[in-house]
Amino acid sequence: MRNIIIVISIGLVFLSALFLISACLGTREENDNENVDKDLIIRLAIFPTGTTHESYLIEIDGRNLIRTQLGIRNEIMVSHFNNEFFSEVLNKEERTLDEGELYVLSSLFKNLEITNGIMELDIADGSWEVVLQYNGIIYAMDYWVSDFEPLRRLVDEIIRLSPIPIELHSWS
């Protein structure tokens, strides 16, 4: 009888250990899924002021991936980013940034970090608005008019690195 109790006790300890390990692994998978958005370093929206069409959303994550989407955005004004930026995505591409590209971006980020953000509210009709989220700070500017060089240089570099060509044309 004593041997049966020992076997049952060992079996219960073993089952408890298996249950604990599976619970930890399940939590880890859930945390990995939650970190997808937390892994995001930068979001950059570039869009025309007079229409919701021809809008770009560029994201760079901690795995050195740059993703660009082109589509029709949901709102005419963009003051924050949410998961439903686009009502329709027309094109989507991504690629991995190399070490040289990351070095250039990191130096441009450092120049931007000395500021507390900039929000240019006087965006011209028929222009391109830029909204950038970095380090919890939102930056906004009129692409053609802004003279805020740290942001302008960073935006130009991200446009250059985009896997989808960014076409900032004028309307006449």
Secondary structure, DSSP 8 states (H G I E B T S, - for coil): -HHHHHHHHHHHHHHHHHHHHHHHHHHHHHHHHHHHHHTEEEEEEEEETT-SSSEEEEEEETTSEEEEEEEEES-SS-SS--TT-EEEEEEEEEEE--HHHHHHHHHHHHHHHTS---B-----TTSEEEEEEETTEEEEEETTT---HHHHHHHHHHHHH-SS--------
